[in-house]
Amino acid sequence: PQMPHGHMPLPSFWKVVEDTLQQSSAQLRTFSQIFETVTPSPVTQPLTPAEERKVLSLVSKHGPDKLYQVTSNISGSKDLDLTLLRGQIVALLQSADTKGNTNRWLVDAGGPRGFVPAAKLQPY
């Protein structure tokens, strides 16, 4: 079967291909923007009873305004970094690390304490 553009001179054919690709990529961009607006980005997951107990102990120790939820999985790379799963609740101990870097926060994860990237936390 003949392609509809088979009879075109090659440069015009490539132009058609290029235009089509640009159009689809623009549509894709629009779609992903709509998708991001429609879906609330961090999904608040229901807590397990164990998590709930942990949250209650964190609240009693640190107060409710110190609680943060992890928005995406964190794998600690440095010595004092915590490895946490998305949806976990932590309490903020200090909004900077030992060197005063405010991108890494010291948190209490209901037992282990360590540093996590501030960008991956949202107020709970």
Biopython code that builds the backbone (N, CA, C, O; Angstrom):
import numpy as np
from Bio.PDB.StructureBuilder import StructureBuilder

atoms = [
    (1, "PRO", "N", (0.846, -1.210, 0.000)),
    (1, "PRO", "CA", (0.000, 0.000, 0.000)),
    (1, "PRO", "C", (0.871, 1.246, 0.000)),
    (1, "PRO", "O", (1.894, 1.332, 0.680)),
    (2, "GLN", "N", (0.425, 2.188, -0.781)),
    (2, "GLN", "CA", (1.157, 3.452, -0.914)),
    (2, "GLN", "C", (0.887, 4.346, 0.289)),
    (2, "GLN", "O", (-0.254, 4.452, 0.740)),
    (3, "MET", "N", (1.939, 4.995, 0.818)),
    (3, "MET", "CA", (1.702, 5.974, 1.884)),
    (3, "MET", "C", (1.141, 7.226, 1.243)),
    (3, "MET", "O", (1.486, 7.549, 0.106)),
    (4, "PRO", "N", (0.255, 7.956, 1.975)),
    (4, "PRO", "CA", (-0.361, 9.143, 1.373)),
    (4, "PRO", "C", (0.690, 10.156, 0.913)),
    (4, "PRO", "O", (0.456, 10.892, -0.046)),
    (5, "HIS", "N", (1.839, 10.203, 1.582)),
    (5, "HIS", "CA", (2.828, 11.208, 1.203)),
    (5, "HIS", "C", (3.907, 10.616, 0.317)),
    (5, "HIS", "O", (4.932, 11.253, 0.076)),
    (6, "GLY", "N", (3.684, 9.387, -0.178)),
    (6, "GLY", "CA", (4.696, 8.682, -0.938)),
    (6, "GLY", "C", (5.109, 9.409, -2.208)),
    (6, "GLY", "O", (6.251, 9.288, -2.651)),
    (7, "HIS", "N", (4.186, 10.165, -2.796)),
    (7, "HIS", "CA", (4.470, 10.804, -4.079)),
    (7, "HIS", "C", (5.155, 12.155, -3.894)),
    (7, "HIS", "O", (5.536, 12.802, -4.871)),
    (8, "MET", "N", (5.316, 12.591, -2.607)),
    (8, "MET", "CA", (5.889, 13.918, -2.372)),
    (8, "MET", "C", (7.384, 13.907, -2.587)),
    (8, "MET", "O", (8.025, 12.875, -2.388)),
    (9, "PRO", "N", (7.960, 15.029, -2.990)),
    (9, "PRO", "CA", (9.420, 15.112, -2.982)),
    (9, "PRO", "C", (9.903, 14.995, -1.532)),
    (9, "PRO", "O", (9.234, 15.452, -0.605)),
    (10, "LEU", "N", (11.072, 14.378, -1.355)),
    (10, "LEU", "CA", (11.571, 14.078, -0.023)),
    (10, "LEU", "C", (11.574, 15.277, 0.938)),
    (10, "LEU", "O", (11.089, 15.136, 2.061)),
    (11, "PRO", "N", (12.097, 16.445, 0.548)),
    (11, "PRO", "CA", (12.122, 17.554, 1.522)),
    (11, "PRO", "C", (10.717, 17.897, 2.048)),
    (11, "PRO", "O", (10.563, 18.156, 3.241)),
    (12, "SER", "N", (9.718, 17.904, 1.204)),
    (12, "SER", "CA", (8.356, 18.224, 1.666)),
    (12, "SER", "C", (7.846, 17.121, 2.584)),
    (12, "SER", "O", (7.158, 17.392, 3.568)),
    (13, "PHE", "N", (8.187, 15.869, 2.256)),
    (13, "PHE", "CA", (7.777, 14.755, 3.094)),
    (13, "PHE", "C", (8.332, 14.931, 4.511)),
    (13, "PHE", "O", (7.597, 14.775, 5.487)),
    (14, "TRP", "N", (9.625, 15.256, 4.628)),
    (14, "TRP", "CA", (10.226, 15.437, 5.943)),
    (14, "TRP", "C", (9.600, 16.608, 6.675)),
    (14, "TRP", "O", (9.459, 16.583, 7.898)),
    (15, "LYS", "N", (9.225, 17.635, 5.921)),
    (15, "LYS", "CA", (8.562, 18.789, 6.527)),
    (15, "LYS", "C", (7.250, 18.345, 7.179)),
    (15, "LYS", "O", (6.949, 18.733, 8.308)),
    (16, "VAL", "N", (6.473, 17.529, 6.458)),
    (16, "VAL", "CA", (5.205, 17.024, 6.998)),
    (16, "VAL", "C", (5.462, 16.213, 8.272)),
    (16, "VAL", "O", (4.764, 16.375, 9.272)),
    (17, "VAL", "N", (6.476, 15.336, 8.220)),
    (17, "VAL", "CA", (6.814, 14.508, 9.374)),
    (17, "VAL", "C", (7.158, 15.413, 10.560)),
    (17, "VAL", "O", (6.672, 15.210, 11.673)),
    (18, "GLU", "N", (8.002, 16.411, 10.303)),
    (18, "GLU", "CA", (8.443, 17.318, 11.364)),
    (18, "GLU", "C", (7.260, 18.067, 11.978)),
    (18, "GLU", "O", (7.141, 18.159, 13.200)),
    (19, "ASP", "N", (6.390, 18.598, 11.124)),
    (19, "ASP", "CA", (5.217, 19.340, 11.622)),
    (19, "ASP", "C", (4.352, 18.444, 12.499)),
    (19, "ASP", "O", (3.881, 18.858, 13.558)),
    (20, "THR", "N", (4.150, 17.212, 12.044)),
    (20, "THR", "CA", (3.322, 16.282, 12.802)),
    (20, "THR", "C", (3.940, 16.013, 14.169)),
    (20, "THR", "O", (3.246, 16.000, 15.185)),
    (21, "LEU", "N", (5.259, 15.798, 14.182)),
    (21, "LEU", "CA", (5.941, 15.532, 15.448)),
    (21, "LEU", "C", (5.841, 16.732, 16.389)),
    (21, "LEU", "O", (5.586, 16.570, 17.582)),
    (22, "GLN", "N", (6.040, 17.929, 15.852)),
    (22, "GLN", "CA", (5.955, 19.120, 16.701)),
    (22, "GLN", "C", (4.563, 19.257, 17.293)),
    (22, "GLN", "O", (4.395, 19.601, 18.462)),
    (23, "GLN", "N", (3.558, 18.977, 16.450)),
    (23, "GLN", "CA", (2.175, 19.053, 16.919)),
    (23, "GLN", "C", (1.942, 18.068, 18.067)),
    (23, "GLN", "O", (1.370, 18.424, 19.096)),
    (24, "SER", "N", (2.393, 16.826, 17.877)),
    (24, "SER", "CA", (2.152, 15.831, 18.932)),
    (24, "SER", "C", (2.897, 16.198, 20.194)),
    (24, "SER", "O", (2.390, 15.998, 21.298)),
    (25, "SER", "N", (4.102, 16.735, 20.042)),
    (25, "SER", "CA", (4.850, 17.066, 21.247)),
    (25, "SER", "C", (4.182, 18.228, 21.983)),
    (25, "SER", "O", (4.185, 18.261, 23.213)),
    (26, "ALA", "N", (3.618, 19.170, 21.251)),
    (26, "ALA", "CA", (2.888, 20.263, 21.893)),
    (26, "ALA", "C", (1.649, 19.721, 22.614)),
    (26, "ALA", "O", (1.328, 20.150, 23.723)),
    (27, "GLN", "N", (0.954, 18.766, 21.964)),
    (27, "GLN", "CA", (-0.230, 18.173, 22.590)),
    (27, "GLN", "C", (0.150, 17.428, 23.865)),
    (27, "GLN", "O", (-0.551, 17.492, 24.875)),
    (28, "LEU", "N", (1.271, 16.724, 23.795)),
    (28, "LEU", "CA", (1.732, 15.976, 24.949)),
    (28, "LEU", "C", (2.020, 16.911, 26.114)),
    (28, "LEU", "O", (1.651, 16.631, 27.255)),
    (29, "ARG", "N", (2.690, 18.034, 25.813)),
    (29, "ARG", "CA", (2.985, 19.018, 26.855)),
    (29, "ARG", "C", (1.709, 19.526, 27.505)),
    (29, "ARG", "O", (1.590, 19.568, 28.729)),
    (30, "THR", "N", (0.756, 19.910, 26.661)),
    (30, "THR", "CA", (-0.517, 20.398, 27.181)),
    (30, "THR", "C", (-1.171, 19.341, 28.059)),
    (30, "THR", "O", (-1.673, 19.628, 29.146)),
    (31, "PHE", "N", (-1.151, 18.100, 27.550)),
    (31, "PHE", "CA", (-1.775, 17.013, 28.292)),
    (31, "PHE", "C", (-1.116, 16.837, 29.655)),
    (31, "PHE", "O", (-1.802, 16.689, 30.666)),
    (32, "SER", "N", (0.236, 16.853, 29.682)),
    (32, "SER", "CA", (0.880, 16.632, 30.973)),
    (32, "SER", "C", (0.634, 17.798, 31.924)),
    (32, "SER", "O", (0.582, 17.605, 33.139)),
    (33, "GLN", "N", (0.482, 19.010, 31.381)),
    (33, "GLN", "CA", (0.145, 20.137, 32.260)),
    (33, "GLN", "C", (-1.244, 19.943, 32.866)),
    (33, "GLN", "O", (-1.445, 20.145, 34.063)),
    (34, "ILE", "N", (-2.190, 19.552, 32.029)),
    (34, "ILE", "CA", (-3.561, 19.312, 32.516)),
    (34, "ILE", "C", (-3.523, 18.206, 33.576)),
    (34, "ILE", "O", (-4.140, 18.316, 34.635)),
    (35, "PHE", "N", (-2.783, 17.140, 33.261)),
    (35, "PHE", "CA", (-2.698, 15.997, 34.157)),
    (35, "PHE", "C", (-2.149, 16.420, 35.510)),
    (35, "PHE", "O", (-2.652, 15.986, 36.546)),
    (36, "GLU", "N", (-1.117, 17.268, 35.509)),
    (36, "GLU", "CA", (-0.532, 17.712, 36.771)),
    (36, "GLU", "C", (-1.506, 18.567, 37.582)),
    (36, "GLU", "O", (-1.524, 18.506, 38.812)),
    (37, "THR", "N", (-2.324, 19.371, 36.875)),
    (37, "THR", "CA", (-3.286, 20.207, 37.602)),
    (37, "THR", "C", (-4.405, 19.368, 38.186)),
    (37, "THR", "O", (-4.864, 19.627, 39.298)),
    (38, "VAL", "N", (-4.852, 18.353, 37.435)),
    (38, "VAL", "CA", (-5.991, 17.543, 37.860)),
    (38, "VAL", "C", (-5.620, 16.635, 39.028)),
    (38, "VAL", "O", (-6.366, 16.535, 40.002)),
    (39, "THR", "N", (-4.457, 15.969, 38.931)),
    (39, "THR", "CA", (-4.099, 15.043, 39.994)),
    (39, "THR", "C", (-3.375, 15.784, 41.103)),
    (39, "THR", "O", (-2.393, 16.478, 40.836)),
    (40, "PRO", "N", (-3.826, 15.658, 42.320)),
    (40, "PRO", "CA", (-3.091, 16.268, 43.427)),
    (40, "PRO", "C", (-1.765, 15.532, 43.519)),
    (40, "PRO", "O", (-1.760, 14.309, 43.661)),
    (41, "SER", "N", (-0.633, 16.237, 43.443)),
    (41, "SER", "CA", (0.608, 15.494, 43.271)),
    (41, "SER", "C", (0.918, 14.533, 44.408)),
    (41, "SER", "O", (0.949, 13.329, 44.154)),
    (42, "PRO", "N", (1.153, 14.973, 45.649)),
    (42, "PRO", "CA", (1.445, 13.942, 46.641)),
    (42, "PRO", "C", (0.154, 13.254, 47.077)),
    (42, "PRO", "O", (-0.805, 13.901, 47.497)),
    (43, "VAL", "N", (0.154, 11.951, 46.969)),
    (43, "VAL", "CA", (-1.033, 11.199, 47.368)),
    (43, "VAL", "C", (-0.917, 10.876, 48.850)),
    (43, "VAL", "O", (0.027, 10.217, 49.285)),
    (44, "THR", "N", (-1.873, 11.343, 49.600)),
    (44, "THR", "CA", (-1.855, 11.025, 51.023)),
    (44, "THR", "C", (-2.368, 9.610, 51.181)),
    (44, "THR", "O", (-3.535, 9.325, 50.910)),
    (45, "GLN", "N", (-1.498, 8.734, 51.616)),
    (45, "GLN", "CA", (-1.888, 7.338, 51.719)),
    (45, "GLN", "C", (-2.448, 7.070, 53.110)),
    (45, "GLN", "O", (-1.990, 7.643, 54.099)),
    (46, "PRO", "N", (-3.449, 6.189, 53.172)),
    (46, "PRO", "CA", (-3.983, 5.838, 54.490)),
    (46, "PRO", "C", (-2.876, 5.201, 55.319)),
    (46, "PRO", "O", (-2.092, 4.400, 54.810)),
    (47, "LEU", "N", (-2.817, 5.556, 56.580)),
    (47, "LEU", "CA", (-1.750, 5.056, 57.439)),
    (47, "LEU", "C", (-2.109, 3.701, 58.032)),
    (47, "LEU", "O", (-3.267, 3.436, 58.355)),
    (48, "THR", "N", (-1.106, 2.857, 58.169)),
    (48, "THR", "CA", (-1.307, 1.578, 58.839)),
    (48, "THR", "C", (-1.419, 1.861, 60.338)),
    (48, "THR", "O", (-0.956, 2.904, 60.800)),
    (49, "PRO", "N", (-2.030, 0.946, 61.108)),
    (49, "PRO", "CA", (-2.128, 1.165, 62.561)),
    (49, "PRO", "C", (-0.761, 1.435, 63.188)),
    (49, "PRO", "O", (-0.645, 2.261, 64.093)),
    (50, "ALA", "N", (0.276, 0.741, 62.710)),
    (50, "ALA", "CA", (1.626, 0.955, 63.255)),
    (50, "ALA", "C", (2.099, 2.378, 62.964)),
    (50, "ALA", "O", (2.665, 3.052, 63.826)),
    (51, "GLU", "N", (1.850, 2.825, 61.710)),
    (51, "GLU", "CA", (2.215, 4.189, 61.339)),
    (51, "GLU", "C", (1.445, 5.196, 62.202)),
    (51, "GLU", "O", (1.997, 6.197, 62.660)),
    (52, "GLU", "N", (0.150, 4.901, 62.412)),
    (52, "GLU", "CA", (-0.684, 5.815, 63.202)),
    (52, "GLU", "C", (-0.127, 5.979, 64.612)),
    (52, "GLU", "O", (-0.041, 7.091, 65.133)),
    (53, "ARG", "N", (0.253, 4.844, 65.228)),
    (53, "ARG", "CA", (0.838, 4.927, 66.568)),
    (53, "ARG", "C", (2.107, 5.761, 66.559)),
    (53, "ARG", "O", (2.359, 6.550, 67.469)),
    (54, "LYS", "N", (2.906, 5.571, 65.505)),
    (54, "LYS", "CA", (4.152, 6.309, 65.375)),
    (54, "LYS", "C", (3.856, 7.811, 65.259)),
    (54, "LYS", "O", (4.514, 8.641, 65.888)),
    (55, "VAL", "N", (2.844, 8.137, 64.435)),
    (55, "VAL", "CA", (2.464, 9.543, 64.251)),
    (55, "VAL", "C", (2.017, 10.139, 65.580)),
    (55, "VAL", "O", (2.403, 11.255, 65.926)),
    (56, "LEU", "N", (1.197, 9.385, 66.332)),
    (56, "LEU", "CA", (0.719, 9.890, 67.619)),
    (56, "LEU", "C", (1.890, 10.144, 68.568)),
    (56, "LEU", "O", (1.900, 11.137, 69.296)),
    (57, "SER", "N", (2.882, 9.238, 68.558)),
    (57, "SER", "CA", (4.017, 9.456, 69.450)),
    (57, "SER", "C", (4.840, 10.661, 68.981)),
    (57, "SER", "O", (5.370, 11.410, 69.801)),
    (58, "LEU", "N", (4.947, 10.843, 67.660)),
    (58, "LEU", "CA", (5.670, 12.009, 67.142)),
    (58, "LEU", "C", (4.951, 13.302, 67.525)),
    (58, "LEU", "O", (5.582, 14.295, 67.885)),
    (59, "VAL", "N", (3.603, 13.270, 67.439)),
    (59, "VAL", "CA", (2.815, 14.456, 67.804)),
    (59, "VAL", "C", (3.030, 14.777, 69.282)),
    (59, "VAL", "O", (3.235, 15.934, 69.650)),
    (60, "SER", "N", (2.983, 13.744, 70.126)),
    (60, "SER", "CA", (3.111, 14.020, 71.557)),
    (60, "SER", "C", (4.509, 14.526, 71.897)),
    (60, "SER", "O", (4.679, 15.335, 72.808)),
    (61, "LYS", "N", (5.527, 14.033, 71.144)),
    (61, "LYS", "CA", (6.894, 14.478, 71.418)),
    (61, "LYS", "C", (7.195, 15.862, 70.840)),
    (61, "LYS", "O", (7.851, 16.681, 71.485)),
    (62, "HIS", "N", (6.710, 16.119, 69.616)),
    (62, "HIS", "CA", (7.166, 17.307, 68.888)),
    (62, "HIS", "C", (6.067, 18.329, 68.575)),
    (62, "HIS", "O", (6.361, 19.467, 68.210)),
    (63, "GLY", "N", (4.792, 17.918, 68.719)),
    (63, "GLY", "CA", (3.698, 18.831, 68.382)),
    (63, "GLY", "C", (3.281, 18.659, 66.924)),
    (63, "GLY", "O", (4.108, 18.338, 66.072)),
    (64, "PRO", "N", (1.974, 18.878, 66.634)),
    (64, "PRO", "CA", (1.437, 18.585, 65.302)),
    (64, "PRO", "C", (2.021, 19.478, 64.199)),
    (64, "PRO", "O", (2.060, 19.073, 63.037)),
    (65, "ASP", "N", (2.475, 20.688, 64.550)),
    (65, "ASP", "CA", (2.972, 21.591, 63.508)),
    (65, "ASP", "C", (4.376, 21.224, 63.022)),
    (65, "ASP", "O", (4.909, 21.852, 62.107)),
    (66, "LYS", "N", (4.969, 20.198, 63.645)),
    (66, "LYS", "CA", (6.311, 19.776, 63.229)),
    (66, "LYS", "C", (6.260, 18.556, 62.306)),
    (66, "LYS", "O", (7.295, 18.071, 61.848)),
    (67, "LEU", "N", (5.038, 18.062, 62.036)),
    (67, "LEU", "CA", (4.934, 16.837, 61.258)),
    (67, "LEU", "C", (4.971, 17.105, 59.754)),
    (67, "LEU", "O", (4.345, 18.037, 59.249)),
    (68, "TYR", "N", (5.726, 16.256, 59.060)),
    (68, "TYR", "CA", (5.848, 16.350, 57.608)),
    (68, "TYR", "C", (5.626, 14.979, 57.011)),
    (68, "TYR", "O", (5.891, 13.954, 57.639)),
    (69, "GLN", "N", (5.128, 14.983, 55.771)),
    (69, "GLN", "CA", (4.947, 13.722, 55.071)),
    (69, "GLN", "C", (5.966, 13.652, 53.933)),
    (69, "GLN", "O", (6.233, 14.643, 53.254)),
    (70, "VAL", "N", (6.523, 12.461, 53.745)),
    (70, "VAL", "CA", (7.493, 12.245, 52.683)),
    (70, "VAL", "C", (6.742, 12.150, 51.355)),
    (70, "VAL", "O", (5.841, 11.322, 51.214)),
    (71, "THR", "N", (7.109, 13.004, 50.363)),
    (71, "THR", "CA", (6.365, 13.054, 49.103)),
    (71, "THR", "C", (6.886, 12.076, 48.056)),
    (71, "THR", "O", (6.174, 11.759, 47.103)),
    (72, "SER", "N", (8.116, 11.594, 48.217)),
    (72, "SER", "CA", (8.612, 10.547, 47.318)),
    (72, "SER", "C", (9.713, 9.774, 48.033)),
    (72, "SER", "O", (10.330, 10.273, 48.974)),
    (73, "ASN", "N", (9.948, 8.558, 47.574)),
    (73, "ASN", "CA", (10.928, 7.702, 48.250)),
    (73, "ASN", "C", (12.276, 8.402, 48.382)),
    (73, "ASN", "O", (12.731, 9.077, 47.459)),
    (74, "ILE", "N", (12.897, 8.236, 49.523)),
    (74, "ILE", "CA", (14.195, 8.853, 49.779)),
    (74, "ILE", "C", (15.179, 7.728, 50.082)),
    (74, "ILE", "O", (14.953, 6.932, 50.993)),
    (75, "SER", "N", (16.259, 7.661, 49.327)),
    (75, "SER", "CA", (17.293, 6.688, 49.696)),
    (75, "SER", "C", (18.506, 7.465, 50.167)),
    (75, "SER", "O", (19.149, 8.181, 49.400)),
    (76, "GLY", "N", (18.800, 7.308, 51.442)),
    (76, "GLY", "CA", (19.895, 8.056, 52.049)),
    (76, "GLY", "C", (21.232, 7.636, 51.471)),
    (76, "GLY", "O", (21.514, 6.443, 51.353)),
    (77, "SER", "N", (22.061, 8.614, 51.108)),
    (77, "SER", "CA", (23.357, 8.283, 50.519)),
    (77, "SER", "C", (24.494, 8.547, 51.509)),
    (77, "SER", "O", (25.509, 7.851, 51.480)),
    (78, "LYS", "N", (24.338, 9.524, 52.365)),
    (78, "LYS", "CA", (25.402, 9.847, 53.322)),
    (78, "LYS", "C", (25.166, 9.121, 54.646)),
    (78, "LYS", "O", (24.123, 8.500, 54.848)),
    (79, "ASP", "N", (26.146, 9.208, 55.542)),
    (79, "ASP", "CA", (26.099, 8.484, 56.813)),
    (79, "ASP", "C", (24.831, 8.715, 57.620)),
    (79, "ASP", "O", (24.203, 7.766, 58.088)),
    (80, "LEU", "N", (24.458, 9.977, 57.780)),
    (80, "LEU", "CA", (23.344, 10.274, 58.683)),
    (80, "LEU", "C", (22.023, 10.425, 57.943)),
    (80, "LEU", "O", (21.032, 10.865, 58.526)),
    (81, "ASP", "N", (21.999, 10.061, 56.654)),
    (81, "ASP", "CA", (20.766, 10.175, 55.875)),
    (81, "ASP", "C", (19.812, 9.042, 56.216)),
    (81, "ASP", "O", (20.234, 7.918, 56.488)),
    (82, "LEU", "N", (18.515, 9.351, 56.198)),
    (82, "LEU", "CA", (17.508, 8.311, 56.401)),
    (82, "LEU", "C", (17.036, 7.808, 55.043)),
    (82, "LEU", "O", (17.052, 8.539, 54.052)),
    (83, "THR", "N", (16.620, 6.561, 55.018)),
    (83, "THR", "CA", (15.961, 6.019, 53.839)),
    (83, "THR", "C", (14.494, 5.873, 54.209)),
    (83, "THR", "O", (14.144, 5.115, 55.114)),
    (84, "LEU", "N", (13.633, 6.610, 53.496)),
    (84, "LEU", "CA", (12.211, 6.626, 53.850)),
    (84, "LEU", "C", (11.357, 6.364, 52.628)),
    (84, "LEU", "O", (11.774, 6.606, 51.496)),
    (85, "LEU", "N", (10.151, 5.863, 52.873)),
    (85, "LEU", "CA", (9.214, 5.611, 51.784)),
    (85, "LEU", "C", (8.239, 6.758, 51.666)),
    (85, "LEU", "O", (7.924, 7.440, 52.642)),
    (86, "ARG", "N", (7.771, 6.955, 50.454)),
    (86, "ARG", "CA", (6.748, 7.961, 50.207)),
    (86, "ARG", "C", (5.545, 7.708, 51.108)),
    (86, "ARG", "O", (5.105, 6.568, 51.255)),
    (87, "GLY", "N", (5.013, 8.773, 51.712)),
    (87, "GLY", "CA", (3.841, 8.618, 52.559)),
    (87, "GLY", "C", (4.183, 8.524, 54.035)),
    (87, "GLY", "O", (3.307, 8.687, 54.884)),
    (88, "GLN", "N", (5.468, 8.259, 54.360)),
    (88, "GLN", "CA", (5.847, 8.177, 55.773)),
    (88, "GLN", "C", (5.762, 9.548, 56.435)),
    (88, "GLN", "O", (5.948, 10.580, 55.789)),
    (89, "ILE", "N", (5.479, 9.539, 57.729)),
    (89, "ILE", "CA", (5.374, 10.778, 58.499)),
    (89, "ILE", "C", (6.622, 10.921, 59.362)),
    (89, "ILE", "O", (7.050, 9.971, 60.019)),
    (90, "VAL", "N", (7.193, 12.111, 59.352)),
    (90, "VAL", "CA", (8.368, 12.377, 60.185)),
    (90, "VAL", "C", (8.135, 13.692, 60.932)),
    (90, "VAL", "O", (7.296, 14.505, 60.544)),
    (91, "ALA", "N", (8.898, 13.878, 62.011)),
    (91, "ALA", "CA", (8.812, 15.130, 62.755)),
    (91, "ALA", "C", (10.098, 15.916, 62.516)),
    (91, "ALA", "O", (11.198, 15.365, 62.560)),
    (92, "LEU", "N", (9.936, 17.196, 62.265)),
    (92, "LEU", "CA", (11.089, 18.060, 62.013)),
    (92, "LEU", "C", (11.781, 18.413, 63.329)),
    (92, "LEU", "O", (11.153, 18.910, 64.264)),
    (93, "LEU", "N", (13.086, 18.145, 63.381)),
    (93, "LEU", "CA", (13.865, 18.497, 64.563)),
    (93, "LEU", "C", (14.641, 19.789, 64.309)),
    (93, "LEU", "O", (14.772, 20.638, 65.190)),
    (94, "GLN", "N", (15.146, 19.915, 63.095)),
    (94, "GLN", "CA", (15.953, 21.081, 62.759)),
    (94, "GLN", "C", (15.910, 21.285, 61.255)),
    (94, "GLN", "O", (16.123, 20.337, 60.499)),
    (95, "SER", "N", (15.634, 22.523, 60.801)),
    (95, "SER", "CA", (15.509, 22.736, 59.359)),
    (95, "SER", "C", (16.861, 23.110, 58.733)),
    (95, "SER", "O", (16.958, 24.040, 57.933)),
    (96, "ALA", "N", (17.887, 22.366, 59.118)),
    (96, "ALA", "CA", (19.227, 22.508, 58.532)),
    (96, "ALA", "C", (20.061, 21.326, 59.015)),
    (96, "ALA", "O", (19.733, 20.698, 60.022)),
    (97, "ASP", "N", (21.151, 21.022, 58.286)),
    (97, "ASP", "CA", (22.030, 19.960, 58.780)),
    (97, "ASP", "C", (23.152, 20.568, 59.618)),
    (97, "ASP", "O", (23.164, 21.771, 59.878)),
    (98, "THR", "N", (24.088, 19.727, 60.036)),
    (98, "THR", "CA", (25.139, 20.193, 60.947)),
    (98, "THR", "C", (25.994, 21.306, 60.325)),
    (98, "THR", "O", (26.588, 22.111, 61.041)),
    (99, "LYS", "N", (26.051, 21.343, 58.996)),
    (99, "LYS", "CA", (26.842, 22.384, 58.338)),
    (99, "LYS", "C", (26.003, 23.618, 58.021)),
    (99, "LYS", "O", (26.475, 24.552, 57.374)),
    (100, "GLY", "N", (24.742, 23.611, 58.489)),
    (100, "GLY", "CA", (23.878, 24.762, 58.244)),
    (100, "GLY", "C", (23.227, 24.745, 56.866)),
    (100, "GLY", "O", (22.692, 25.760, 56.420)),
    (101, "ASN", "N", (23.271, 23.606, 56.194)),
    (101, "ASN", "CA", (22.640, 23.462, 54.881)),
    (101, "ASN", "C", (21.130, 23.289, 55.067)),
    (101, "ASN", "O", (20.686, 22.286, 55.625)),
    (102, "THR", "N", (20.339, 24.263, 54.600)),
    (102, "THR", "CA", (18.891, 24.219, 54.835)),
    (102, "THR", "C", (18.151, 23.331, 53.834)),
    (102, "THR", "O", (16.928, 23.209, 53.904)),
    (103, "ASN", "N", (18.879, 22.713, 52.908)),
    (103, "ASN", "CA", (18.230, 21.771, 51.979)),
    (103, "ASN", "C", (18.101, 20.382, 52.593)),
    (103, "ASN", "O", (17.359, 19.540, 52.088)),
    (104, "ARG", "N", (18.828, 20.146, 53.687)),
    (104, "ARG", "CA", (18.743, 18.861, 54.384)),
    (104, "ARG", "C", (18.226, 19.127, 55.787)),
    (104, "ARG", "O", (18.793, 19.927, 56.530)),
    (105, "TRP", "N", (17.126, 18.436, 56.147)),
    (105, "TRP", "CA", (16.523, 18.653, 57.453)),
    (105, "TRP", "C", (16.773, 17.450, 58.350)),
    (105, "TRP", "O", (16.816, 16.305, 57.901)),
    (106, "LEU", "N", (16.934, 17.750, 59.636)),
    (106, "LEU", "CA", (17.071, 16.688, 60.626)),
    (106, "LEU", "C", (15.661, 16.317, 61.088)),
    (106, "LEU", "O", (14.910, 17.164, 61.571)),
    (107, "VAL", "N", (15.316, 15.040, 60.931)),
    (107, "VAL", "CA", (13.964, 14.606, 61.306)),
    (107, "VAL", "C", (14.023, 13.387, 62.209)),
    (107, "VAL", "O", (15.016, 12.661, 62.262)),
    (108, "ASP", "N", (12.915, 13.195, 62.919)),
    (108, "ASP", "CA", (12.702, 12.015, 63.742)),
    (108, "ASP", "C", (11.683, 11.178, 62.986)),
    (108, "ASP", "O", (10.551, 11.609, 62.768)),
    (109, "ALA", "N", (12.094, 9.970, 62.584)),
    (109, "ALA", "CA", (11.184, 9.119, 61.818)),
    (109, "ALA", "C", (10.506, 8.104, 62.743)),
    (109, "ALA", "O", (10.191, 6.986, 62.336)),
    (110, "GLY", "N", (10.291, 8.513, 63.986)),
    (110, "GLY", "CA", (9.623, 7.622, 64.924)),
    (110, "GLY", "C", (10.574, 6.543, 65.414)),
    (110, "GLY", "O", (10.195, 5.377, 65.517)),
    (111, "GLY", "N", (11.781, 6.920, 65.710)),
    (111, "GLY", "CA", (12.819, 5.975, 66.127)),
    (111, "GLY", "C", (14.129, 6.462, 65.571)),
    (111, "GLY", "O", (14.893, 7.151, 66.247)),
    (112, "PRO", "N", (14.392, 6.084, 64.287)),
    (112, "PRO", "CA", (15.639, 6.573, 63.703)),
    (112, "PRO", "C", (15.577, 8.080, 63.468)),
    (112, "PRO", "O", (14.536, 8.613, 63.083)),
    (113, "ARG", "N", (16.679, 8.753, 63.700)),
    (113, "ARG", "CA", (16.756, 10.176, 63.394)),
    (113, "ARG", "C", (17.848, 10.370, 62.368)),
    (113, "ARG", "O", (18.866, 9.677, 62.390)),
    (114, "GLY", "N", (17.637, 11.306, 61.475)),
    (114, "GLY", "CA", (18.661, 11.553, 60.469)),
    (114, "GLY", "C", (18.226, 12.650, 59.531)),
    (114, "GLY", "O", (17.221, 13.324, 59.755)),
    (115, "PHE", "N", (19.004, 12.820, 58.467)),
    (115, "PHE", "CA", (18.748, 13.913, 57.532)),
    (115, "PHE", "C", (17.994, 13.433, 56.306)),
    (115, "PHE", "O", (18.200, 12.322, 55.817)),
    (116, "VAL", "N", (17.111, 14.303, 55.821)),
    (116, "VAL", "CA", (16.395, 14.029, 54.577)),
    (116, "VAL", "C", (16.362, 15.312, 53.747)),
    (116, "VAL", "O", (16.464, 16.408, 54.298)),
    (117, "PRO", "N", (16.219, 15.178, 52.401)),
    (117, "PRO", "CA", (16.117, 16.372, 51.571)),
    (117, "PRO", "C", (14.816, 17.128, 51.882)),
    (117, "PRO", "O", (13.728, 16.554, 51.817)),
    (118, "ALA", "N", (14.938, 18.403, 52.214)),
    (118, "ALA", "CA", (13.759, 19.208, 52.564)),
    (118, "ALA", "C", (12.744, 19.226, 51.424)),
    (118, "ALA", "O", (11.540, 19.322, 51.666)),
    (119, "ALA", "N", (13.220, 19.135, 50.191)),
    (119, "ALA", "CA", (12.324, 19.219, 49.024)),
    (119, "ALA", "C", (11.353, 18.047, 48.963)),
    (119, "ALA", "O", (10.324, 18.125, 48.293)),
    (120, "LYS", "N", (11.680, 16.954, 49.665)),
    (120, "LYS", "CA", (10.813, 15.770, 49.589)),
    (120, "LYS", "C", (9.866, 15.682, 50.777)),
    (120, "LYS", "O", (9.284, 14.629, 51.038)),
    (121, "LEU", "N", (9.712, 16.796, 51.502)),
    (121, "LEU", "CA", (8.797, 16.812, 52.643)),
    (121, "LEU", "C", (7.716, 17.845, 52.405)),
    (121, "LEU", "O", (7.969, 18.912, 51.845)),
    (122, "GLN", "N", (6.494, 17.514, 52.842)),
    (122, "GLN", "CA", (5.423, 18.504, 52.821)),
    (122, "GLN", "C", (4.743, 18.486, 54.171)),
    (122, "GLN", "O", (4.651, 17.438, 54.810)),
    (123, "PRO", "N", (4.261, 19.653, 54.616)),
    (123, "PRO", "CA", (3.580, 19.690, 55.924)),
    (123, "PRO", "C", (2.432, 18.683, 55.946)),
    (123, "PRO", "O", (1.678, 18.584, 54.978)),
    (124, "TYR", "N", (2.296, 17.952, 57.019)),
    (124, "TYR", "CA", (1.272, 16.904, 57.125)),
    (124, "TYR", "C", (-0.031, 17.484, 57.621)),
    (124, "TYR", "O", (-1.011, 16.756, 57.774)),
]
sb = StructureBuilder()
sb.init_structure("model")
sb.init_model(0)
sb.init_chain("A")
sb.init_seg("    ")
for serial, (resi, resn, name, xyz) in enumerate(atoms, 1):
    if name == "N":
        sb.init_residue(resn, " ", resi, " ")
    sb.init_atom(name, np.array(xyz, "f"), 0.0, 1.0, " ", f" {name:<3s}", serial, name[0])
structure = sb.get_structure()
